[in-house]
Amino acid sequence: MTPSEENVTSSPDPETSEAPGVQPSPADSRSRPEPRRRSTILVAASALTVLAVMIYSGIHSRAVAESRLTRRTQEAAIPTVAVVFPREGAPTQEIVLPGNTQAFSDAPIYARTNGYLKRWYFDIGAHVQKGQLLAEIETPEVDQQLLQARADLDTAQANLNIAKITATRWQDLVSNGSVSQQETDQALSNLSALKAAAESSAANVRRLEQLQSFEKIYAPFNGIITARNTDVGALIDAGANTQPRELFHIAAIQTLRLYVSVPEVYSRAARSGAPATLTLDEFPDQTFHGTLVRNANSIDVASRTLLVEVDVDNPTGQLLPGAYVFVHLKLPDQTRSVTIPSNTLIFRKEGLQVGLVRNGKAALVPVKISRDYGNSVEILSGLEPTDAVIVDPSDSLVAGMSVQVNNKSVGGSGK
């Protein structure tokens, strides 16, 4: 070995070599990898912790989302409704009902005999008195029939007179046996037959005289001529096989009558003798007074109303038959009511109802309508001003159903 090799071999590494004469122990050789293992375990634990956190976070977020979805589904299942509150009206002291005036007596005038109109004396609008002559009819056929009937009556009376004389003679002769009883009975029978024929002829004369009296047409009562449907020369045909033609129309307007249908809920106001007030659009500053004279004493099942008659004195003729009027009837007691929109009503087999919101639940209550204004109705019973009434209720709305109120709708009114 060369000196140089010895130097290389014998020179110790300052970083790796131990002190001369000192050997490494086995314990030192085992403790050297511990820090590396500990760091590996810490990294693995951290990874497991992060994984556990991620798994928990995913499961928790999914549970929260499912809970939120369930809650929103349940909330969506609860219908949202709009509500209004009934508008309270002033106490009702009277009811106003429409009606039409009618003449107290109204009659068409027809002819009762055939002929031609000879002349007429009154036109429309004329005031006539009972028994006043309205028109005359020419009846040449009836006049000739009457002459013939009177001639037949004279013949029948002549035959009757001779039959009386003959019967009297035969009765005198049969007493002494000059004639038979059979011949006397025949004479008496002939007398009876001729007497009946004479009476028949007399009745025929009276009939034709009545027809002839119908040539003159008279007013049946005091009134006004409201129509004239004939003129001079018009054919008058009163035959049973033809449609009779109305010649005149007469109406008595000194007193007018009105027939008014009173709703059942106000039927207690329809008392006989109760006063009534009338107003008309053509007389805005005037009122007319009438009296309720009678009622039907029966409720019409179709309209649920009571028919009443109101009579109104009309001495000046200011009111005309057929006029549209408003009849005001006083109620015996004040009646309180509320008004709600028409689109809140529910029509079902149980009857007329409305839906209310009470403590978050729907409630169906029956109601009674007093008056219908079109877009709104007046409710007489079943509602209070504090009730929250559901607008446009659905067909599926039932009592006890959970509902939620649209806050924007709360505080509305029944206008």
C-alpha positions as a printed Julia matrix, in Angstrom:
415×3 Matrix{Float64}:
    0.0    0.0     0.0
    1.35   3.27   -0.93
    1.5    6.17    1.51
   -1.02   8.01   -0.46
   -3.54   5.15   -0.24
   -2.97   4.95    3.48
   -3.75   8.55    3.88
   -6.94   8.15    1.94
   -7.98   5.09    3.88
   -7.1    6.32    7.28
   -8.54   9.77    7.0
  -12.0    9.79    8.65
  -15.14  11.45    7.22
  -15.91  14.36    9.46
  -19.66  14.01    8.84
  -20.1   10.24    9.08
  -17.35   8.84   11.07
  -17.52   8.53   14.8
  -14.81   9.42   17.14
  -11.96   7.08   16.95
  -12.47   3.95   18.92
  -16.32   4.55   19.46
  -18.85   2.14   17.75
  -22.63   3.01   17.2
  -25.08   1.25   19.55
  -28.14  -0.76   18.36
  -30.55   1.56   20.22
  -29.37   4.5    18.25
  -29.89   2.58   15.05
  -33.64   1.77   16.01
  -34.63   5.29   17.13
  -33.61   6.92   13.91
  -36.89   6.21   11.79
  -39.46   7.22   14.56
  -39.97  10.84   13.44
  -40.79   9.74    9.9
  -43.39   7.2    11.09
  -45.02   9.76   13.4
  -45.39  12.24   10.57
  -46.95   9.55    8.37
  -49.5    8.74   11.05
  -50.35  12.42   11.49
  -50.88  12.82    7.74
  -53.14   9.73    7.63
  -55.14  10.95   10.64
  -55.57  14.35    9.06
  -56.76  12.77    5.83
  -59.25  10.6     7.71
  -60.49  13.63    9.62
  -60.95  15.62    6.42
  -62.77  12.67    4.8
  -65.04  12.29    7.83
  -65.79  15.99    7.81
  -66.6   15.87    4.09
  -68.86  12.85    4.53
  -70.68  14.47    7.47
  -71.03  17.73    5.62
  -72.52  15.96    2.58
  -74.96  13.95    4.68
  -75.96  17.0     6.73
  -76.47  19.22    3.68
  -78.57  16.52    2.05
  -80.69  16.14    5.2
  -81.13  19.92    5.43
  -82.13  20.1     1.75
  -84.59  17.25    2.17
  -86.08  18.91    5.26
  -86.34  22.22    3.39
  -87.99  20.51    0.42
  -90.47  18.75    2.69
  -91.31  22.02    4.42
  -91.75  23.86    1.13
  -93.88  21.03   -0.26
  -96.1   21.17    2.77
  -96.33  24.96    2.49
  -97.16  24.7    -1.2
  -99.93  22.21   -0.4
 -101.67  24.87    1.73
 -103.73  27.08   -0.63
 -103.3   30.83   -0.5
 -106.55  32.76   -0.48
 -107.54  36.4    -0.74
 -110.08  37.69    1.73
 -112.33  40.72    2.17
 -114.25  41.96    5.13
 -118.01  42.56    4.82
 -119.06  46.17    4.58
 -121.63  47.0     7.2
 -124.6   49.0     5.96
 -126.92  51.33    7.75
 -129.92  49.73    9.47
 -132.58  48.96    6.88
 -135.78  50.83    7.68
 -137.54  50.29    4.36
 -137.3   48.2     1.23
 -137.56  49.56   -2.3
 -139.09  47.27   -4.9
 -139.87  47.83   -8.59
 -143.4   47.66   -9.92
 -145.68  48.66  -12.8
 -148.87  50.65  -12.44
 -152.07  49.16  -13.76
 -155.5   50.61  -14.29
 -157.91  49.6   -11.56
 -160.37  48.46  -14.26
 -159.2   47.64  -17.74
 -161.48  46.15  -20.39
 -161.49  45.58  -24.15
 -164.77  46.44  -25.93
 -166.02  43.95  -28.52
 -169.11  43.87  -30.74
 -171.85  41.33  -30.06
 -173.57  41.61  -33.44
 -172.57  41.5   -37.11
 -172.61  44.48  -39.44
 -170.64  47.58  -40.41
 -169.46  50.4   -38.19
 -171.79  53.32  -38.79
 -169.98  55.94  -36.67
 -167.77  56.33  -33.61
 -167.87  59.18  -31.09
 -164.67  59.01  -29.01
 -161.02  58.58  -29.84
 -158.0   57.66  -27.7
 -157.45  59.77  -24.6
 -161.11  60.73  -24.3
 -162.71  60.63  -20.85
 -166.05  58.82  -20.93
 -168.74  58.13  -18.36
 -170.49  54.85  -17.68
 -173.31  54.28  -20.18
 -172.05  56.86  -22.68
 -172.46  55.92  -26.35
 -169.15  55.05  -27.99
 -170.15  53.83  -31.48
 -173.03  52.56  -33.63
 -173.15  49.55  -35.92
 -175.41  49.02  -38.93
 -176.95  45.52  -38.82
 -179.28  45.11  -41.84
 -179.32  41.33  -41.56
 -180.28  41.41  -37.92
 -183.0   43.99  -38.65
 -184.56  41.76  -41.29
 -184.3   38.7   -39.07
 -186.1   40.62  -36.37
 -188.91  41.57  -38.74
 -189.25  37.94  -39.78
 -189.25  36.77  -36.18
 -191.98  39.23  -35.27
 -194.1   38.02  -38.2
 -193.58  34.41  -37.08
 -194.64  35.47  -33.6
 -197.83  37.02  -34.94
 -198.62  33.81  -36.83
 -197.94  31.69  -33.76
 -200.16  33.9   -31.6
 -203.0   33.71  -34.19
 -202.76  29.93  -34.26
 -202.7   29.91  -30.47
 -205.87  32.02  -30.28
 -207.86  29.73  -32.62
 -206.56  26.71  -30.74
 -207.84  28.21  -27.47
 -211.31  28.77  -28.98
 -211.42  25.24  -30.44
 -210.32  23.63  -27.18
 -212.95  25.55  -25.24
 -215.71  24.47  -27.65
 -214.67  20.85  -27.58
 -214.71  20.84  -23.81
 -218.33  22.18  -23.85
 -219.42  19.57  -26.41
 -217.86  16.61  -24.67
 -219.95  17.31  -21.56
 -223.23  16.5   -23.37
 -221.76  13.69  -25.48
 -221.75  15.52  -28.8
 -218.05  14.76  -29.39
 -215.78  12.04  -28.16
 -213.24  12.39  -25.4
 -210.49  11.48  -27.86
 -211.24  14.46  -30.08
 -211.35  16.76  -27.04
 -207.94  15.51  -25.88
 -206.47  16.13  -29.32
 -207.78  19.71  -29.28
 -206.22  20.34  -25.85
 -202.9   18.82  -26.95
 -202.9   21.01  -30.08
 -203.47  24.04  -27.82
 -200.42  23.15  -25.73
 -198.21  22.7   -28.8
 -199.26  26.01  -30.33
 -198.69  27.75  -26.98
 -195.12  26.4   -26.88
 -194.56  27.5   -30.49
 -195.75  31.0   -29.66
 -193.41  31.18  -26.68
 -190.51  30.02  -28.87
 -191.29  32.71  -31.42
 -191.44  35.31  -28.66
 -188.07  34.18  -27.33
 -186.56  34.43  -30.81
 -187.88  37.98  -31.11
 -186.32  38.91  -27.79
 -182.99  37.38  -28.88
 -182.91  39.4   -32.06
 -183.96  42.52  -30.18
 -180.95  41.99  -27.91
 -178.69  41.61  -30.93
 -180.2   44.75  -32.39
 -179.54  46.57  -29.12
 -175.86  45.69  -29.54
 -175.81  48.04  -32.5
 -175.03  50.71  -29.94
 -171.81  50.3   -27.95
 -171.75  51.92  -24.49
 -168.97  52.54  -21.98
 -169.1   49.93  -19.19
 -167.55  52.25  -16.55
 -165.98  55.67  -16.11
 -162.58  55.75  -17.73
 -160.34  56.76  -20.6
 -160.3   55.35  -24.11
 -156.78  53.96  -24.5
 -157.23  52.33  -27.92
 -159.55  52.53  -30.94
 -159.1   49.72  -33.44
 -161.94  50.38  -35.88
 -163.25  53.04  -38.22
 -166.36  53.93  -40.17
 -167.31  51.22  -42.67
 -165.22  48.5   -41.01
 -166.74  45.03  -41.1
 -167.88  43.86  -37.69
 -167.94  40.07  -37.36
 -168.93  38.73  -33.96
 -169.34  35.13  -35.11
 -168.4   32.3   -32.78
 -166.14  30.73  -35.42
 -164.0   33.84  -35.96
 -161.49  35.71  -33.86
 -163.34  38.71  -32.4
 -161.86  42.1   -33.13
 -161.4   44.6   -30.33
 -163.12  47.88  -31.14
 -162.11  50.0   -28.15
 -160.04  49.65  -25.0
 -161.08  51.51  -21.88
 -159.22  51.92  -18.58
 -160.27  53.41  -15.25
 -157.34  55.38  -13.83
 -158.95  57.24  -10.94
 -157.31  54.54   -8.83
 -154.26  52.6    -9.89
 -153.06  49.27   -8.58
 -149.59  47.78   -8.43
 -148.56  44.18   -7.94
 -145.22  43.89   -6.15
 -143.23  40.76   -5.29
 -141.83  41.15   -1.77
 -138.84  38.89   -0.86
 -139.64  36.26    1.75
 -137.23  37.75    4.28
 -139.23  41.0     4.19
 -142.68  39.4     4.06
 -143.5   40.74    7.51
 -143.62  44.21    5.94
 -146.54  43.12    3.72
 -149.32  43.87    6.18
 -152.76  44.76    4.85
 -153.41  48.42    5.45
 -149.71  49.31    5.64
 -148.75  52.59    3.93
 -146.57  52.62    0.83
 -144.71  55.41   -0.92
 -144.16  55.56   -4.69
 -141.42  57.37   -6.6
 -141.01  57.7   -10.36
 -138.04  58.77  -12.46
 -140.22  61.22  -14.41
 -141.24  62.93  -11.15
 -137.91  63.16   -9.25
 -139.19  65.7    -6.72
 -142.56  64.11   -5.99
 -143.75  61.17   -3.96
 -147.11  59.45   -4.2
 -148.86  57.62   -1.42
 -150.67  54.32   -1.59
 -151.99  51.57    0.64
 -151.18  47.89    0.71
 -154.68  46.43    0.41
 -154.05  42.7     0.18
 -151.45  39.99   -0.29
 -151.48  36.48   -1.67
 -150.91  34.87    1.77
 -148.64  32.38    0.03
 -144.94  32.34   -0.83
 -144.13  31.65   -4.46
 -141.79  28.63   -4.31
 -140.11  29.57   -7.59
 -139.09  33.13   -6.67
 -139.46  32.96   -2.86
 -141.54  36.14   -2.88
 -144.94  37.24   -1.61
 -147.25  38.94   -4.1
 -148.93  42.08   -2.71
 -151.3   44.67   -4.18
 -150.87  48.38   -3.57
 -153.67  50.82   -4.49
 -152.89  54.45   -5.26
 -155.44  57.24   -5.61
 -154.97  59.14   -8.87
 -157.74  61.76   -9.03
 -155.84  64.1   -11.35
 -154.68  61.35  -13.7
 -151.05  62.36  -13.23
 -149.96  58.75  -12.94
 -150.4   56.69  -16.08
 -151.05  52.96  -16.34
 -147.97  50.95  -17.25
 -145.51  53.37  -15.61
 -142.39  51.94  -13.95
 -142.33  52.91  -10.28
 -140.38  52.21   -7.11
 -142.46  51.1    -4.15
 -141.12  51.92   -0.68
 -142.43  49.68    2.1
 -141.65  50.38    5.74
 -140.21  47.55    7.81
 -141.7   46.95   11.27
 -138.19  46.64   12.78
 -134.78  47.86   11.74
 -132.73  45.18   10.0
 -128.92  45.22    9.92
 -127.09  43.76    6.97
 -123.64  43.54    5.4
 -122.53  43.69    1.78
 -119.99  41.37    0.13
 -118.82  40.88   -3.49
 -120.77  38.43   -5.59
 -117.65  36.38   -6.33
 -117.49  35.23   -2.72
 -120.68  33.16   -2.92
 -120.57  29.35   -3.03
 -123.46  27.51   -4.68
 -123.65  23.89   -3.59
 -126.3   21.33   -2.74
 -126.16  22.44    0.89
 -127.44  25.84   -0.18
 -125.89  29.27   -0.51
 -122.65  29.56    1.5
 -119.5   31.67    1.87
 -116.03  30.61    2.95
 -114.35  32.2     5.97
 -110.82  32.05    7.36
 -110.77  31.29   11.09
 -107.53  30.45   12.91
 -105.82  29.41    9.68
 -108.67  27.05    8.78
 -111.46  27.38    6.22
 -115.05  27.48    7.48
 -118.23  27.33    5.37
 -121.24  29.22    6.71
 -124.75  29.52    5.2
 -126.01  33.01    4.36
 -129.26  34.64    3.27
 -129.39  37.26    0.53
 -131.78  40.17    0.87
 -130.9   42.17   -2.23
 -128.73  41.52   -5.27
 -126.88  44.54   -6.7
 -125.09  42.64   -9.45
 -121.42  42.92   -8.47
 -122.3   42.73   -4.79
 -125.06  41.27   -2.63
 -126.61  42.31    0.64
 -126.45  39.56    3.27
 -129.17  39.63    5.88
 -127.88  36.91    8.18
 -124.86  34.63    8.59
 -121.99  37.15    8.5
 -120.39  39.72   10.78
 -118.27  42.71    9.73
 -115.21  41.07   11.35
 -115.41  37.86    9.3
 -112.64  37.3     6.73
 -114.52  36.18    3.62
 -112.64  34.21    0.96
 -112.73  35.73   -2.52
 -113.19  33.39   -5.52
 -113.29  30.18   -3.45
 -112.21  27.05   -5.3
 -114.5   24.09   -5.83
 -112.21  21.97   -3.66
 -112.59  24.21   -0.62
 -113.97  22.26    2.34
 -114.5   23.09    5.98
 -111.42  22.53    8.17
 -108.93  22.87    5.31
 -105.72  24.72    6.2
 -105.38  27.96    4.26
 -102.99  30.87    4.29
 -104.09  34.42    3.69
 -102.53  36.7     1.14
 -101.55  39.64    3.33
 -102.2   42.1     0.51
 -105.86  41.12    0.5
 -106.45  41.57    4.21
 -108.32  44.74    5.02
 -110.44  44.79    1.86
 -114.12  45.6     1.91
 -117.25  44.25    0.38
 -117.73  47.19   -1.93
